[in-house]
Amino acid sequence: MEAGIGTLTRLGNERVDAVLVVVEPTPKSVEVGVRAAGLAEEKSLGRVIVVASRIRSEADMDTMRAAFAGYEIVAIPDDAAIVNADRMGVAPLDMAPDSPAVAALCSLARSLLPVPA
């Protein structure tokens, strides 16, 4: 979806399985992400997961932990394989399935699957 909180404001009171708030470790991104996570929680939309994208250092994660205390945070490392795949017009999963970012994204995807009964 588009950046910002517009989609969340238009959802009404419908519940979803999870709201993924994708944030980069920049002040503007964190600011918008904090508003989005807060709105999703306020509206009780469902599980809120902060996807900390393009993480380059422990300092980046410290920024995320400080801004999103109490939220589940999933770190996706900054990874040249993602940029290279995008430049070549292919899916990172196809081009570099063992790259750190792809592994983190696959782990996130698995965590969103329903638990078998």
Phi and psi restraints in degrees (range 20) as a CNS / XPLOR table:
assign (resid 1 and name C) (resid 2 and name N)
       (resid 2 and name CA) (resid 2 and name C) 1.0 -73.1 20.0 2
assign (resid 2 and name N) (resid 2 and name CA)
       (resid 2 and name C) (resid 3 and name N) 1.0 158.7 20.0 2
assign (resid 2 and name C) (resid 3 and name N)
       (resid 3 and name CA) (resid 3 and name C) 1.0 -67.3 20.0 2
assign (resid 3 and name N) (resid 3 and name CA)
       (resid 3 and name C) (resid 4 and name N) 1.0 147.9 20.0 2
assign (resid 3 and name C) (resid 4 and name N)
       (resid 4 and name CA) (resid 4 and name C) 1.0 110.4 20.0 2
assign (resid 4 and name N) (resid 4 and name CA)
       (resid 4 and name C) (resid 5 and name N) 1.0 -169.4 20.0 2
assign (resid 4 and name C) (resid 5 and name N)
       (resid 5 and name CA) (resid 5 and name C) 1.0 -110.2 20.0 2
assign (resid 5 and name N) (resid 5 and name CA)
       (resid 5 and name C) (resid 6 and name N) 1.0 6.0 20.0 2
assign (resid 5 and name C) (resid 6 and name N)
       (resid 6 and name CA) (resid 6 and name C) 1.0 -55.9 20.0 2
assign (resid 6 and name N) (resid 6 and name CA)
       (resid 6 and name C) (resid 7 and name N) 1.0 -44.0 20.0 2
assign (resid 6 and name C) (resid 7 and name N)
       (resid 7 and name CA) (resid 7 and name C) 1.0 -61.0 20.0 2
assign (resid 7 and name N) (resid 7 and name CA)
       (resid 7 and name C) (resid 8 and name N) 1.0 -41.5 20.0 2
assign (resid 7 and name C) (resid 8 and name N)
       (resid 8 and name CA) (resid 8 and name C) 1.0 -65.5 20.0 2
assign (resid 8 and name N) (resid 8 and name CA)
       (resid 8 and name C) (resid 9 and name N) 1.0 -36.0 20.0 2
assign (resid 8 and name C) (resid 9 and name N)
       (resid 9 and name CA) (resid 9 and name C) 1.0 -70.1 20.0 2
assign (resid 9 and name N) (resid 9 and name CA)
       (resid 9 and name C) (resid 10 and name N) 1.0 -26.7 20.0 2
assign (resid 9 and name C) (resid 10 and name N)
       (resid 10 and name CA) (resid 10 and name C) 1.0 -89.2 20.0 2
assign (resid 10 and name N) (resid 10 and name CA)
       (resid 10 and name C) (resid 11 and name N) 1.0 -7.7 20.0 2
assign (resid 10 and name C) (resid 11 and name N)
       (resid 11 and name CA) (resid 11 and name C) 1.0 -68.5 20.0 2
assign (resid 11 and name N) (resid 11 and name CA)
       (resid 11 and name C) (resid 12 and name N) 1.0 -20.4 20.0 2
assign (resid 11 and name C) (resid 12 and name N)
       (resid 12 and name CA) (resid 12 and name C) 1.0 71.4 20.0 2
assign (resid 12 and name N) (resid 12 and name CA)
       (resid 12 and name C) (resid 13 and name N) 1.0 -141.3 20.0 2
assign (resid 12 and name C) (resid 13 and name N)
       (resid 13 and name CA) (resid 13 and name C) 1.0 -106.3 20.0 2
assign (resid 13 and name N) (resid 13 and name CA)
       (resid 13 and name C) (resid 14 and name N) 1.0 17.3 20.0 2
assign (resid 13 and name C) (resid 14 and name N)
       (resid 14 and name CA) (resid 14 and name C) 1.0 -70.3 20.0 2
assign (resid 14 and name N) (resid 14 and name CA)
       (resid 14 and name C) (resid 15 and name N) 1.0 140.9 20.0 2
assign (resid 14 and name C) (resid 15 and name N)
       (resid 15 and name CA) (resid 15 and name C) 1.0 -93.4 20.0 2
assign (resid 15 and name N) (resid 15 and name CA)
       (resid 15 and name C) (resid 16 and name N) 1.0 150.7 20.0 2
assign (resid 15 and name C) (resid 16 and name N)
       (resid 16 and name CA) (resid 16 and name C) 1.0 -128.9 20.0 2
assign (resid 16 and name N) (resid 16 and name CA)
       (resid 16 and name C) (resid 17 and name N) 1.0 164.1 20.0 2
assign (resid 16 and name C) (resid 17 and name N)
       (resid 17 and name CA) (resid 17 and name C) 1.0 -66.7 20.0 2
assign (resid 17 and name N) (resid 17 and name CA)
       (resid 17 and name C) (resid 18 and name N) 1.0 -41.4 20.0 2
assign (resid 17 and name C) (resid 18 and name N)
       (resid 18 and name CA) (resid 18 and name C) 1.0 -155.5 20.0 2
assign (resid 18 and name N) (resid 18 and name CA)
       (resid 18 and name C) (resid 19 and name N) 1.0 146.1 20.0 2
assign (resid 18 and name C) (resid 19 and name N)
       (resid 19 and name CA) (resid 19 and name C) 1.0 -111.8 20.0 2
assign (resid 19 and name N) (resid 19 and name CA)
       (resid 19 and name C) (resid 20 and name N) 1.0 118.0 20.0 2
assign (resid 19 and name C) (resid 20 and name N)
       (resid 20 and name CA) (resid 20 and name C) 1.0 -97.0 20.0 2
assign (resid 20 and name N) (resid 20 and name CA)
       (resid 20 and name C) (resid 21 and name N) 1.0 118.4 20.0 2
assign (resid 20 and name C) (resid 21 and name N)
       (resid 21 and name CA) (resid 21 and name C) 1.0 -103.9 20.0 2
assign (resid 21 and name N) (resid 21 and name CA)
       (resid 21 and name C) (resid 22 and name N) 1.0 104.9 20.0 2
assign (resid 21 and name C) (resid 22 and name N)
       (resid 22 and name CA) (resid 22 and name C) 1.0 -90.1 20.0 2
assign (resid 22 and name N) (resid 22 and name CA)
       (resid 22 and name C) (resid 23 and name N) 1.0 123.2 20.0 2
assign (resid 22 and name C) (resid 23 and name N)
       (resid 23 and name CA) (resid 23 and name C) 1.0 -134.8 20.0 2
assign (resid 23 and name N) (resid 23 and name CA)
       (resid 23 and name C) (resid 24 and name N) 1.0 138.6 20.0 2
assign (resid 23 and name C) (resid 24 and name N)
       (resid 24 and name CA) (resid 24 and name C) 1.0 -100.3 20.0 2
assign (resid 24 and name N) (resid 24 and name CA)
       (resid 24 and name C) (resid 25 and name N) 1.0 157.3 20.0 2
assign (resid 24 and name C) (resid 25 and name N)
       (resid 25 and name CA) (resid 25 and name C) 1.0 -79.8 20.0 2
assign (resid 25 and name N) (resid 25 and name CA)
       (resid 25 and name C) (resid 26 and name N) 1.0 56.3 20.0 2
assign (resid 25 and name C) (resid 26 and name N)
       (resid 26 and name CA) (resid 26 and name C) 1.0 -121.6 20.0 2
assign (resid 26 and name N) (resid 26 and name CA)
       (resid 26 and name C) (resid 27 and name N) 1.0 151.6 20.0 2
assign (resid 26 and name C) (resid 27 and name N)
       (resid 27 and name CA) (resid 27 and name C) 1.0 -55.3 20.0 2
assign (resid 27 and name N) (resid 27 and name CA)
       (resid 27 and name C) (resid 28 and name N) 1.0 -45.6 20.0 2
assign (resid 27 and name C) (resid 28 and name N)
       (resid 28 and name CA) (resid 28 and name C) 1.0 -65.8 20.0 2
assign (resid 28 and name N) (resid 28 and name CA)
       (resid 28 and name C) (resid 29 and name N) 1.0 -44.0 20.0 2
assign (resid 28 and name C) (resid 29 and name N)
       (resid 29 and name CA) (resid 29 and name C) 1.0 -62.5 20.0 2
assign (resid 29 and name N) (resid 29 and name CA)
       (resid 29 and name C) (resid 30 and name N) 1.0 -43.7 20.0 2
assign (resid 29 and name C) (resid 30 and name N)
       (resid 30 and name CA) (resid 30 and name C) 1.0 -63.3 20.0 2
assign (resid 30 and name N) (resid 30 and name CA)
       (resid 30 and name C) (resid 31 and name N) 1.0 -42.4 20.0 2
assign (resid 30 and name C) (resid 31 and name N)
       (resid 31 and name CA) (resid 31 and name C) 1.0 -58.7 20.0 2
assign (resid 31 and name N) (resid 31 and name CA)
       (resid 31 and name C) (resid 32 and name N) 1.0 -48.3 20.0 2
assign (resid 31 and name C) (resid 32 and name N)
       (resid 32 and name CA) (resid 32 and name C) 1.0 -66.7 20.0 2
assign (resid 32 and name N) (resid 32 and name CA)
       (resid 32 and name C) (resid 33 and name N) 1.0 -40.0 20.0 2
assign (resid 32 and name C) (resid 33 and name N)
       (resid 33 and name CA) (resid 33 and name C) 1.0 -62.1 20.0 2
assign (resid 33 and name N) (resid 33 and name CA)
       (resid 33 and name C) (resid 34 and name N) 1.0 -40.7 20.0 2
assign (resid 33 and name C) (resid 34 and name N)
       (resid 34 and name CA) (resid 34 and name C) 1.0 -63.0 20.0 2
assign (resid 34 and name N) (resid 34 and name CA)
       (resid 34 and name C) (resid 35 and name N) 1.0 -42.1 20.0 2
assign (resid 34 and name C) (resid 35 and name N)
       (resid 35 and name CA) (resid 35 and name C) 1.0 -64.4 20.0 2
assign (resid 35 and name N) (resid 35 and name CA)
       (resid 35 and name C) (resid 36 and name N) 1.0 -42.0 20.0 2
assign (resid 35 and name C) (resid 36 and name N)
       (resid 36 and name CA) (resid 36 and name C) 1.0 -65.4 20.0 2
assign (resid 36 and name N) (resid 36 and name CA)
       (resid 36 and name C) (resid 37 and name N) 1.0 -46.7 20.0 2
assign (resid 36 and name C) (resid 37 and name N)
       (resid 37 and name CA) (resid 37 and name C) 1.0 -62.1 20.0 2
assign (resid 37 and name N) (resid 37 and name CA)
       (resid 37 and name C) (resid 38 and name N) 1.0 -42.5 20.0 2
assign (resid 37 and name C) (resid 38 and name N)
       (resid 38 and name CA) (resid 38 and name C) 1.0 -62.8 20.0 2
assign (resid 38 and name N) (resid 38 and name CA)
       (resid 38 and name C) (resid 39 and name N) 1.0 -41.6 20.0 2
assign (resid 38 and name C) (resid 39 and name N)
       (resid 39 and name CA) (resid 39 and name C) 1.0 -66.1 20.0 2
assign (resid 39 and name N) (resid 39 and name CA)
       (resid 39 and name C) (resid 40 and name N) 1.0 -43.2 20.0 2
assign (resid 39 and name C) (resid 40 and name N)
       (resid 40 and name CA) (resid 40 and name C) 1.0 -61.3 20.0 2
assign (resid 40 and name N) (resid 40 and name CA)
       (resid 40 and name C) (resid 41 and name N) 1.0 -40.2 20.0 2
assign (resid 40 and name C) (resid 41 and name N)
       (resid 41 and name CA) (resid 41 and name C) 1.0 -69.7 20.0 2
assign (resid 41 and name N) (resid 41 and name CA)
       (resid 41 and name C) (resid 42 and name N) 1.0 -43.5 20.0 2
assign (resid 41 and name C) (resid 42 and name N)
       (resid 42 and name CA) (resid 42 and name C) 1.0 -58.6 20.0 2
assign (resid 42 and name N) (resid 42 and name CA)
       (resid 42 and name C) (resid 43 and name N) 1.0 -38.8 20.0 2
assign (resid 42 and name C) (resid 43 and name N)
       (resid 43 and name CA) (resid 43 and name C) 1.0 -86.2 20.0 2
assign (resid 43 and name N) (resid 43 and name CA)
       (resid 43 and name C) (resid 44 and name N) 1.0 0.7 20.0 2
assign (resid 43 and name C) (resid 44 and name N)
       (resid 44 and name CA) (resid 44 and name C) 1.0 50.3 20.0 2
assign (resid 44 and name N) (resid 44 and name CA)
       (resid 44 and name C) (resid 45 and name N) 1.0 48.5 20.0 2
assign (resid 44 and name C) (resid 45 and name N)
       (resid 45 and name CA) (resid 45 and name C) 1.0 -73.4 20.0 2
assign (resid 45 and name N) (resid 45 and name CA)
       (resid 45 and name C) (resid 46 and name N) 1.0 -29.6 20.0 2
assign (resid 45 and name C) (resid 46 and name N)
       (resid 46 and name CA) (resid 46 and name C) 1.0 151.3 20.0 2
assign (resid 46 and name N) (resid 46 and name CA)
       (resid 46 and name C) (resid 47 and name N) 1.0 -168.4 20.0 2
assign (resid 46 and name C) (resid 47 and name N)
       (resid 47 and name CA) (resid 47 and name C) 1.0 -59.6 20.0 2
assign (resid 47 and name N) (resid 47 and name CA)
       (resid 47 and name C) (resid 48 and name N) 1.0 128.7 20.0 2
assign (resid 47 and name C) (resid 48 and name N)
       (resid 48 and name CA) (resid 48 and name C) 1.0 -105.6 20.0 2
assign (resid 48 and name N) (resid 48 and name CA)
       (resid 48 and name C) (resid 49 and name N) 1.0 122.9 20.0 2
assign (resid 48 and name C) (resid 49 and name N)
       (resid 49 and name CA) (resid 49 and name C) 1.0 -122.0 20.0 2
assign (resid 49 and name N) (resid 49 and name CA)
       (resid 49 and name C) (resid 50 and name N) 1.0 125.3 20.0 2
assign (resid 49 and name C) (resid 50 and name N)
       (resid 50 and name CA) (resid 50 and name C) 1.0 -91.0 20.0 2
assign (resid 50 and name N) (resid 50 and name CA)
       (resid 50 and name C) (resid 51 and name N) 1.0 119.9 20.0 2
assign (resid 50 and name C) (resid 51 and name N)
       (resid 51 and name CA) (resid 51 and name C) 1.0 -98.1 20.0 2
assign (resid 51 and name N) (resid 51 and name CA)
       (resid 51 and name C) (resid 52 and name N) 1.0 103.9 20.0 2
assign (resid 51 and name C) (resid 52 and name N)
       (resid 52 and name CA) (resid 52 and name C) 1.0 -84.0 20.0 2
assign (resid 52 and name N) (resid 52 and name CA)
       (resid 52 and name C) (resid 53 and name N) 1.0 101.3 20.0 2
assign (resid 52 and name C) (resid 53 and name N)
       (resid 53 and name CA) (resid 53 and name C) 1.0 -95.4 20.0 2
assign (resid 53 and name N) (resid 53 and name CA)
       (resid 53 and name C) (resid 54 and name N) 1.0 150.3 20.0 2
assign (resid 53 and name C) (resid 54 and name N)
       (resid 54 and name CA) (resid 54 and name C) 1.0 60.7 20.0 2
assign (resid 54 and name N) (resid 54 and name CA)
       (resid 54 and name C) (resid 55 and name N) 1.0 42.9 20.0 2
assign (resid 54 and name C) (resid 55 and name N)
       (resid 55 and name CA) (resid 55 and name C) 1.0 -76.8 20.0 2
assign (resid 55 and name N) (resid 55 and name CA)
       (resid 55 and name C) (resid 56 and name N) 1.0 124.1 20.0 2
assign (resid 55 and name C) (resid 56 and name N)
       (resid 56 and name CA) (resid 56 and name C) 1.0 -108.8 20.0 2
assign (resid 56 and name N) (resid 56 and name CA)
       (resid 56 and name C) (resid 57 and name N) 1.0 -18.7 20.0 2
assign (resid 56 and name C) (resid 57 and name N)
       (resid 57 and name CA) (resid 57 and name C) 1.0 -157.7 20.0 2
assign (resid 57 and name N) (resid 57 and name CA)
       (resid 57 and name C) (resid 58 and name N) 1.0 169.9 20.0 2
assign (resid 57 and name C) (resid 58 and name N)
       (resid 58 and name CA) (resid 58 and name C) 1.0 -64.6 20.0 2
assign (resid 58 and name N) (resid 58 and name CA)
       (resid 58 and name C) (resid 59 and name N) 1.0 -31.2 20.0 2
assign (resid 58 and name C) (resid 59 and name N)
       (resid 59 and name CA) (resid 59 and name C) 1.0 -62.3 20.0 2
assign (resid 59 and name N) (resid 59 and name CA)
       (resid 59 and name C) (resid 60 and name N) 1.0 -38.4 20.0 2
assign (resid 59 and name C) (resid 60 and name N)
       (resid 60 and name CA) (resid 60 and name C) 1.0 -60.6 20.0 2
assign (resid 60 and name N) (resid 60 and name CA)
       (resid 60 and name C) (resid 61 and name N) 1.0 -43.7 20.0 2
assign (resid 60 and name C) (resid 61 and name N)
       (resid 61 and name CA) (resid 61 and name C) 1.0 -67.7 20.0 2
assign (resid 61 and name N) (resid 61 and name CA)
       (resid 61 and name C) (resid 62 and name N) 1.0 -36.2 20.0 2
assign (resid 61 and name C) (resid 62 and name N)
       (resid 62 and name CA) (resid 62 and name C) 1.0 -60.0 20.0 2
assign (resid 62 and name N) (resid 62 and name CA)
       (resid 62 and name C) (resid 63 and name N) 1.0 -40.0 20.0 2
assign (resid 62 and name C) (resid 63 and name N)
       (resid 63 and name CA) (resid 63 and name C) 1.0 -60.3 20.0 2
assign (resid 63 and name N) (resid 63 and name CA)
       (resid 63 and name C) (resid 64 and name N) 1.0 -45.6 20.0 2
assign (resid 63 and name C) (resid 64 and name N)
       (resid 64 and name CA) (resid 64 and name C) 1.0 -64.8 20.0 2
assign (resid 64 and name N) (resid 64 and name CA)
       (resid 64 and name C) (resid 65 and name N) 1.0 -45.5 20.0 2
assign (resid 64 and name C) (resid 65 and name N)
       (resid 65 and name CA) (resid 65 and name C) 1.0 -61.6 20.0 2
assign (resid 65 and name N) (resid 65 and name CA)
       (resid 65 and name C) (resid 66 and name N) 1.0 -39.4 20.0 2
assign (resid 65 and name C) (resid 66 and name N)
       (resid 66 and name CA) (resid 66 and name C) 1.0 -67.3 20.0 2
assign (resid 66 and name N) (resid 66 and name CA)
       (resid 66 and name C) (resid 67 and name N) 1.0 -42.7 20.0 2
assign (resid 66 and name C) (resid 67 and name N)
       (resid 67 and name CA) (resid 67 and name C) 1.0 -75.1 20.0 2
assign (resid 67 and name N) (resid 67 and name CA)
       (resid 67 and name C) (resid 68 and name N) 1.0 -31.8 20.0 2
assign (resid 67 and name C) (resid 68 and name N)
       (resid 68 and name CA) (resid 68 and name C) 1.0 -120.2 20.0 2
assign (resid 68 and name N) (resid 68 and name CA)
       (resid 68 and name C) (resid 69 and name N) 1.0 41.0 20.0 2
assign (resid 68 and name C) (resid 69 and name N)
       (resid 69 and name CA) (resid 69 and name C) 1.0 -57.6 20.0 2
assign (resid 69 and name N) (resid 69 and name CA)
       (resid 69 and name C) (resid 70 and name N) 1.0 133.4 20.0 2
assign (resid 69 and name C) (resid 70 and name N)
       (resid 70 and name CA) (resid 70 and name C) 1.0 91.4 20.0 2
assign (resid 70 and name N) (resid 70 and name CA)
       (resid 70 and name C) (resid 71 and name N) 1.0 -10.5 20.0 2
assign (resid 70 and name C) (resid 71 and name N)
       (resid 71 and name CA) (resid 71 and name C) 1.0 -99.8 20.0 2
assign (resid 71 and name N) (resid 71 and name CA)
       (resid 71 and name C) (resid 72 and name N) 1.0 152.2 20.0 2
assign (resid 71 and name C) (resid 72 and name N)
       (resid 72 and name CA) (resid 72 and name C) 1.0 -71.9 20.0 2
assign (resid 72 and name N) (resid 72 and name CA)
       (resid 72 and name C) (resid 73 and name N) 1.0 127.9 20.0 2
assign (resid 72 and name C) (resid 73 and name N)
       (resid 73 and name CA) (resid 73 and name C) 1.0 -121.3 20.0 2
assign (resid 73 and name N) (resid 73 and name CA)
       (resid 73 and name C) (resid 74 and name N) 1.0 129.9 20.0 2
assign (resid 73 and name C) (resid 74 and name N)
       (resid 74 and name CA) (resid 74 and name C) 1.0 -115.3 20.0 2
assign (resid 74 and name N) (resid 74 and name CA)
       (resid 74 and name C) (resid 75 and name N) 1.0 121.9 20.0 2
assign (resid 74 and name C) (resid 75 and name N)
       (resid 75 and name CA) (resid 75 and name C) 1.0 -89.5 20.0 2
assign (resid 75 and name N) (resid 75 and name CA)
       (resid 75 and name C) (resid 76 and name N) 1.0 131.6 20.0 2
assign (resid 75 and name C) (resid 76 and name N)
       (resid 76 and name CA) (resid 76 and name C) 1.0 -116.8 20.0 2
assign (resid 76 and name N) (resid 76 and name CA)
       (resid 76 and name C) (resid 77 and name N) 1.0 113.3 20.0 2
assign (resid 76 and name C) (resid 77 and name N)
       (resid 77 and name CA) (resid 77 and name C) 1.0 -69.1 20.0 2
assign (resid 77 and name N) (resid 77 and name CA)
       (resid 77 and name C) (resid 78 and name N) 1.0 150.8 20.0 2
assign (resid 77 and name C) (resid 78 and name N)
       (resid 78 and name CA) (resid 78 and name C) 1.0 -63.8 20.0 2
assign (resid 78 and name N) (resid 78 and name CA)
       (resid 78 and name C) (resid 79 and name N) 1.0 131.6 20.0 2
assign (resid 78 and name C) (resid 79 and name N)
       (resid 79 and name CA) (resid 79 and name C) 1.0 -146.5 20.0 2
assign (resid 79 and name N) (resid 79 and name CA)
       (resid 79 and name C) (resid 80 and name N) 1.0 119.7 20.0 2
assign (resid 79 and name C) (resid 80 and name N)
       (resid 80 and name CA) (resid 80 and name C) 1.0 -60.3 20.0 2
assign (resid 80 and name N) (resid 80 and name CA)
       (resid 80 and name C) (resid 81 and name N) 1.0 -25.7 20.0 2
assign (resid 80 and name C) (resid 81 and name N)
       (resid 81 and name CA) (resid 81 and name C) 1.0 -61.4 20.0 2
assign (resid 81 and name N) (resid 81 and name CA)
       (resid 81 and name C) (resid 82 and name N) 1.0 -33.3 20.0 2
assign (resid 81 and name C) (resid 82 and name N)
       (resid 82 and name CA) (resid 82 and name C) 1.0 -67.8 20.0 2
assign (resid 82 and name N) (resid 82 and name CA)
       (resid 82 and name C) (resid 83 and name N) 1.0 -46.4 20.0 2
assign (resid 82 and name C) (resid 83 and name N)
       (resid 83 and name CA) (resid 83 and name C) 1.0 -63.2 20.0 2
assign (resid 83 and name N) (resid 83 and name CA)
       (resid 83 and name C) (resid 84 and name N) 1.0 -44.2 20.0 2
assign (resid 83 and name C) (resid 84 and name N)
       (resid 84 and name CA) (resid 84 and name C) 1.0 -62.8 20.0 2
assign (resid 84 and name N) (resid 84 and name CA)
       (resid 84 and name C) (resid 85 and name N) 1.0 -43.1 20.0 2
assign (resid 84 and name C) (resid 85 and name N)
       (resid 85 and name CA) (resid 85 and name C) 1.0 -62.8 20.0 2
assign (resid 85 and name N) (resid 85 and name CA)
       (resid 85 and name C) (resid 86 and name N) 1.0 -42.0 20.0 2
assign (resid 85 and name C) (resid 86 and name N)
       (resid 86 and name CA) (resid 86 and name C) 1.0 -61.9 20.0 2
assign (resid 86 and name N) (resid 86 and name CA)
       (resid 86 and name C) (resid 87 and name N) 1.0 -42.5 20.0 2
assign (resid 86 and name C) (resid 87 and name N)
       (resid 87 and name CA) (resid 87 and name C) 1.0 -63.6 20.0 2
assign (resid 87 and name N) (resid 87 and name CA)
       (resid 87 and name C) (resid 88 and name N) 1.0 -32.4 20.0 2
assign (resid 87 and name C) (resid 88 and name N)
       (resid 88 and name CA) (resid 88 and name C) 1.0 -88.9 20.0 2
assign (resid 88 and name N) (resid 88 and name CA)
       (resid 88 and name C) (resid 89 and name N) 1.0 -5.3 20.0 2
assign (resid 88 and name C) (resid 89 and name N)
       (resid 89 and name CA) (resid 89 and name C) 1.0 73.6 20.0 2
assign (resid 89 and name N) (resid 89 and name CA)
       (resid 89 and name C) (resid 90 and name N) 1.0 28.1 20.0 2
assign (resid 89 and name C) (resid 90 and name N)
       (resid 90 and name CA) (resid 90 and name C) 1.0 -122.8 20.0 2
assign (resid 90 and name N) (resid 90 and name CA)
       (resid 90 and name C) (resid 91 and name N) 1.0 160.9 20.0 2
assign (resid 90 and name C) (resid 91 and name N)
       (resid 91 and name CA) (resid 91 and name C) 1.0 -71.6 20.0 2
assign (resid 91 and name N) (resid 91 and name CA)
       (resid 91 and name C) (resid 92 and name N) 1.0 134.4 20.0 2
assign (resid 91 and name C) (resid 92 and name N)
       (resid 92 and name CA) (resid 92 and name C) 1.0 -55.1 20.0 2
assign (resid 92 and name N) (resid 92 and name CA)
       (resid 92 and name C) (resid 93 and name N) 1.0 -34.2 20.0 2
assign (resid 92 and name C) (resid 93 and name N)
       (resid 93 and name CA) (resid 93 and name C) 1.0 -61.9 20.0 2
assign (resid 93 and name N) (resid 93 and name CA)
       (resid 93 and name C) (resid 94 and name N) 1.0 -35.3 20.0 2
assign (resid 93 and name C) (resid 94 and name N)
       (resid 94 and name CA) (resid 94 and name C) 1.0 -78.8 20.0 2
assign (resid 94 and name N) (resid 94 and name CA)
       (resid 94 and name C) (resid 95 and name N) 1.0 -37.9 20.0 2
assign (resid 94 and name C) (resid 95 and name N)
       (resid 95 and name CA) (resid 95 and name C) 1.0 -82.3 20.0 2
assign (resid 95 and name N) (resid 95 and name CA)
       (resid 95 and name C) (resid 96 and name N) 1.0 -40.4 20.0 2
assign (resid 95 and name C) (resid 96 and name N)
       (resid 96 and name CA) (resid 96 and name C) 1.0 -142.3 20.0 2
assign (resid 96 and name N) (resid 96 and name CA)
       (resid 96 and name C) (resid 97 and name N) 1.0 66.5 20.0 2
assign (resid 96 and name C) (resid 97 and name N)
       (resid 97 and name CA) (resid 97 and name C) 1.0 -62.7 20.0 2
assign (resid 97 and name N) (resid 97 and name CA)
       (resid 97 and name C) (resid 98 and name N) 1.0 -19.1 20.0 2
assign (resid 97 and name C) (resid 98 and name N)
       (resid 98 and name CA) (resid 98 and name C) 1.0 -100.9 20.0 2
assign (resid 98 and name N) (resid 98 and name CA)
       (resid 98 and name C) (resid 99 and name N) 1.0 7.7 20.0 2
assign (resid 98 and name C) (resid 99 and name N)
       (resid 99 and name CA) (resid 99 and name C) 1.0 -70.0 20.0 2
assign (resid 99 and name N) (resid 99 and name CA)
       (resid 99 and name C) (resid 100 and name N) 1.0 154.6 20.0 2
assign (resid 99 and name C) (resid 100 and name N)
       (resid 100 and name CA) (resid 100 and name C) 1.0 -58.5 20.0 2
assign (resid 100 and name N) (resid 100 and name CA)
       (resid 100 and name C) (resid 101 and name N) 1.0 -42.2 20.0 2
assign (resid 100 and name C) (resid 101 and name N)
       (resid 101 and name CA) (resid 101 and name C) 1.0 -68.3 20.0 2
assign (resid 101 and name N) (resid 101 and name CA)
       (resid 101 and name C) (resid 102 and name N) 1.0 -42.0 20.0 2
assign (resid 101 and name C) (resid 102 and name N)
       (resid 102 and name CA) (resid 102 and name C) 1.0 -62.5 20.0 2
assign (resid 102 and name N) (resid 102 and name CA)
       (resid 102 and name C) (resid 103 and name N) 1.0 -42.6 20.0 2
assign (resid 102 and name C) (resid 103 and name N)
       (resid 103 and name CA) (resid 103 and name C) 1.0 -61.1 20.0 2
assign (resid 103 and name N) (resid 103 and name CA)
       (resid 103 and name C) (resid 104 and name N) 1.0 -42.2 20.0 2
assign (resid 103 and name C) (resid 104 and name N)
       (resid 104 and name CA) (resid 104 and name C) 1.0 -66.1 20.0 2
assign (resid 104 and name N) (resid 104 and name CA)
       (resid 104 and name C) (resid 105 and name N) 1.0 -40.5 20.0 2
assign (resid 104 and name C) (resid 105 and name N)
       (resid 105 and name CA) (resid 105 and name C) 1.0 -67.0 20.0 2
assign (resid 105 and name N) (resid 105 and name CA)
       (resid 105 and name C) (resid 106 and name N) 1.0 -38.8 20.0 2
assign (resid 105 and name C) (resid 106 and name N)
       (resid 106 and name CA) (resid 106 and name C) 1.0 -64.5 20.0 2
assign (resid 106 and name N) (resid 106 and name CA)
       (resid 106 and name C) (resid 107 and name N) 1.0 -39.5 20.0 2
assign (resid 106 and name C) (resid 107 and name N)
       (resid 107 and name CA) (resid 107 and name C) 1.0 -63.4 20.0 2
assign (resid 107 and name N) (resid 107 and name CA)
       (resid 107 and name C) (resid 108 and name N) 1.0 -42.6 20.0 2
assign (resid 107 and name C) (resid 108 and name N)
       (resid 108 and name CA) (resid 108 and name C) 1.0 -60.3 20.0 2
assign (resid 108 and name N) (resid 108 and name CA)
       (resid 108 and name C) (resid 109 and name N) 1.0 -46.4 20.0 2
assign (resid 108 and name C) (resid 109 and name N)
       (resid 109 and name CA) (resid 109 and name C) 1.0 -59.7 20.0 2
assign (resid 109 and name N) (resid 109 and name CA)
       (resid 109 and name C) (resid 110 and name N) 1.0 -43.9 20.0 2
assign (resid 109 and name C) (resid 110 and name N)
       (resid 110 and name CA) (resid 110 and name C) 1.0 -62.0 20.0 2
assign (resid 110 and name N) (resid 110 and name CA)
       (resid 110 and name C) (resid 111 and name N) 1.0 -35.9 20.0 2
assign (resid 110 and name C) (resid 111 and name N)
       (resid 111 and name CA) (resid 111 and name C) 1.0 -68.6 20.0 2
assign (resid 111 and name N) (resid 111 and name CA)
       (resid 111 and name C) (resid 112 and name N) 1.0 -18.1 20.0 2
assign (resid 111 and name C) (resid 112 and name N)
       (resid 112 and name CA) (resid 112 and name C) 1.0 -89.6 20.0 2
assign (resid 112 and name N) (resid 112 and name CA)
       (resid 112 and name C) (resid 113 and name N) 1.0 -12.5 20.0 2
assign (resid 112 and name C) (resid 113 and name N)
       (resid 113 and name CA) (resid 113 and name C) 1.0 -71.8 20.0 2
assign (resid 113 and name N) (resid 113 and name CA)
       (resid 113 and name C) (resid 114 and name N) 1.0 146.3 20.0 2
assign (resid 113 and name C) (resid 114 and name N)
       (resid 114 and name CA) (resid 114 and name C) 1.0 -63.9 20.0 2
assign (resid 114 and name N) (resid 114 and name CA)
       (resid 114 and name C) (resid 115 and name N) 1.0 146.5 20.0 2
assign (resid 114 and name C) (resid 115 and name N)
       (resid 115 and name CA) (resid 115 and name C) 1.0 -77.1 20.0 2
assign (resid 115 and name N) (resid 115 and name CA)
       (resid 115 and name C) (resid 116 and name N) 1.0 127.4 20.0 2
assign (resid 115 and name C) (resid 116 and name N)
       (resid 116 and name CA) (resid 116 and name C) 1.0 -62.4 20.0 2
assign (resid 116 and name N) (resid 116 and name CA)
       (resid 116 and name C) (resid 117 and name N) 1.0 144.1 20.0 2
